[in-house]
Amino acid sequence: MRRGFTIMELLITIAVIGLLIAILVVGVGGAMRLARRNVDAQTAASLKVAVEQFENELGFLPPLIVDGRPLALDDSNGPFDTNLLGPIVRDEDFLAQRNTDVDAAKRYSKFSLPYYLMGACQVNDTDGDPIDGEPGPSFRTPRRDGLFDPRGRVLDPYFTPRDPSRLVQGYVDPLEYGEHGVSFGGADGTPPASKVALVDRNGRSFRYYRWVNGETSGAVRSRGQVLNIPQIFQDPVTRTDLDASAADTSNELAGAAWAIVGAGNDGYFGTEDLAAFQQKLGSGETNLETAQRRAWRDNIVEVGK
């Protein structure tokens, strides 16, 4: 006589199948997150190589364009001077300032890498020619002052994204406004096309950080050197603007002068204001500072010497 399944056996079987499905879903989700992170990590690593090639060939690092604070959405010039001669860049004095200065704490650019590595600086000047001297991704030789030498040789891109859609014109980052203490809600207008950024798979721009170590009062010394590490490398919960933090004694950062930073899988740098992490509460996070620290640790970082 054939024996059927009991109710208990059926329930156990269903529970096992459900457990297996849950494990599969978690595994697939984890694999997808890892794959996304690997893609962004490879992009950051390629950008580092491109910066090194730029420096080896031209003798200086890509200039840091003035965009550490969000530019006005309705600024038709974008990150360019009023005469559209070229991008406005930071000088050495700015790069040497400590984090106690409001602006110096944000020593990064979203636009430097697309302009100087990818030939994305295409805004026309008064003569109708592209700012970088060449249409398309090629560009004339950049100079230390951020301008492009009109008589310089034509350079091919040092980096080309595999997915062209990652190079976004008219880029604006609402989360960045809170980070800088600026209200995004009151902003209006259309972002100028000159604001070109390379974004990750979450749509957030890769950041190019630069700084200069030097003799600054109150700074922490490491191996005879006065360090000047940007806040992005300091624990957002324990960092201080007044001297330094654990980042200032990091062996990796001791001899560094620039870095590429991506926001990682969660799409946050950890430098955003606490209000930006409100939405994370209730989704695995119970504390704003914990969420901020997790976001910071999730960053993709490539440090350059």
N, C-alpha and C positions, 0 to 999 in steps of 0.2 A: 504494500500500500504506500502510495506517495505521501510524503509529509510536507506540508506547507510551512512558510515562515510564521513564527509567532510575532505578535505585536512588538515585543521587546527586541527581537532580532531585527525587525524592520527599523525600529527607532535607532538602534545601535548602528545599523548600516547607513542610515541617513546621516547620523551624526558624524560618522567617519568620513563619508563623502563630503559633507559640509566642511569638515576640518581640512581635508585635502584641497578643496577648492580655495579655502581661505589662505592656506599656505602657498598655493600656486599664485593667487592674486598678489600676496605680499612679495613673493619672490620676483614676479614679473615687474611689479611696481618698483622694487629695489633695483632691478637690472636696468629699467628705463631711466631711473634717476642717475644711476652710475654712468650710463651711456651719455646722458645729457651733460653731466659734469665733465666727462672725459673729452667731449667735443669742445667745451669752453676752455678746459685746461690746455688742450692742444692749441687752441687759438692764442691763449695767453703766452704759451711757450714760443709759438711762432712769432708773436709780436716782439718778444724779448730778443730773439735772433735778429729780427729786422732792425730793431734799435741798435744792436751791436754792429750790424753791417753799416748802418747809417754813420755811426760814430767812427768806425774804422776807415770809412771812405772819405768822410768830410772833416774829421778831426774834432768834432764837438757833438754833444747830444742834441736830439730834437728839442727846439725851444719850447718853453712852457707857455701856452697861449693863455691870456687872461680870460678864464671862464670858471675859475674856482667857485665864484658865487654865480648863481643862475643869472643869465642875462635877461633883460626885459623881453617878454614875448613879442612886443611890438617894435623892437629895435631893428630897424631895417638894415643897419650895418652889421649886425651880429657881432662877432668877435674881431671886427676890423676897425681901423682908425677912420675918422670922419672923412678923410680924402680917399678912402679905399685903396691906399697904397699897399696894404698888406695886413696880416694879423698883428694884433697888439700882444707883446710877449713880456714875461716877467724878467727883471734883471737879477744879477747875482745878489744884490743886497736883500731883495725880497726872499730869495731862496735860503738865505742865511738867517732870517728872522726865526725866533723861537715861537712855540705854539701859544705863547701869551698874547701874541698879536692876533686879532680876530681873523684877518685875511690869511696870515701865514699858516694858521691851523688848517687851511684848506688848500694845500699846495698840490693841486692836481688839475689836469685838463681833460676834457672829454673830446676835444677837437684836435689836439696836437698830432696824434697818431694818424688819423685820416688825412690831415693836410700834408704832413711831412713824410709819411711813409707810403701813402696810397694815392697821392695826387688828387685829393677830393676838394682842393681849394679852387673852386671854379667861379666865384663871384666876379663879375666883370668890373673893371675900373673905368675911368672916364674915357679911355681910348677904345673901349669895347673889347679889350683883350682879357683873358682869364688872369686872375691875380698871380697864379703860379707860373704864368707865361706860356702854358700849353693847354690845349683842350684835352679832355679825357683824362685817363689815369696817369699820364706822363706829366713831368713838371721840370721846370728849370732848377738849377742848383740852389738849394736853400742857403741862407746866410745866418750867422750867429744872431743877428738882430731880428730874425723872424721873417725878413723879406726874401723874395726870390730874385736871384741875379738875372736880369733880362738878357745878359750876354753869356750866362753860364751854359754849360752843356745840358742837354735834355736827359733826364734820368727816368728809367722805368721804375714802377712801384717796387718798394722793398717788401711789400706784403699785399696779397690779394685775397680777400675772403672767399672761401669756397662757395658760400651762399651770398650772392650779391644783395639780397634783401636785408642782410645784416648791416649794410652801410646805409644809415637812415638820414635823409635830408630833413631839415626842419625839426631836429630832435629837441625834445623838452622832457624833463624828468620831474613830475610833481613831487615825488618823495624828497627830492634834493632841496626843495624850497624850505621845508620844515627843518632840515638839517642845518641850513644857514640862517634860520630864524626869520625867514621871509615868507609872507603870506602868498600862497598860490591862488587862493580864491579870488583875489582882486585883480589878478592878471588878465589881460585881454589881448586881442590881436592875434595875428598868425605868425608863428615862429618863422624867422627868415630861413630861406633854403641854404644859406651859408653855414648854418649850424649843423654840420655833418658829423655824426658819431657812429662808431662801430659798436653794435649792441650784441649781447649774449642771447641765449635761447629764451630768456625771460624778458627780453626787450630793454634791458638796462645797459648803459654804456660801460665799456671797459675804461678804467681810469689810468692816466699816466701821471705818476707822482714824481716830483723832483725836489731835492733839498741839498743844502750845502752845510757841511760841518765846519764849525769855526769857533773863534774865541767869543763866547757870549757869557755875560755875567750870570751866575747862578746855574749854569748848565752842568750836567753831570759829565764827568770825565771817564773815559774808558780807554785803557792802553795809551795814555798820554793824549788822547783826542777828545775834543769837546763835541759831543754828538747832538744831533738836531732832528730826531726821528719824528715824522708826521704822526698825527693822532691815529690814523688808520691802522697803524701797527701796534697800538696800545689797547689793552683791555678796556672796553668802553665803560665797564662798571667801576674799575679801580684807578683808571688813569687820572692824571692831574695836569692842569695847564701850567702849573708853577714850576716844576723842575723837570722831572722825567719819570718814567715808569720802567717796568721790566724790559720794554722794547729798547730802551736806551743802552742796555747792557747786553743785548743780543749779539752773539758772535757773527751771525749771518748779516746783520744790519750794520755792524761796526764800520765796515769799509764801503758801504753802499751809498749811492748818490741818486738812484732812481728806481722805480718799480712799476710793474703792470699789475693792476688789481681788478679782479672780476668779482661780482656779487655772489657767485656760487648758485647752488640749486634753489635756495629759498628766495633769491632775488633781492636780498637785503645786504648792505655793507656792514651794518652794525653801528654806523655813524649817524644814522637818522635819529630824529628826536623820538622820545618815548611814545608820543602819540601815534607814530607810524606802526608801532607794534601792538596796538590795541586789538587789531583784527586777529592777531595770533593767539590771543587769550581764548581759552575754550577749545582750541584745536591742538591739544597736546602740551600747551604751555599754560602755566598758572601764574607766572610772575613776569612783569614787563622787562626787568633787568636781565632775567634769565633768558628771555627771548632775544634780547639785544646781544647778549654774549654769544648765544648759539649762532646767531646770524654772522657775527664777527668771525667766529671760528670756522664758519663754512666758506669764507672767502677763498678765492683762487689768487695766489700771490706768486709773482715771478720777480725776484730781486736782481737788479743790475749793479755792477761795481763801477 
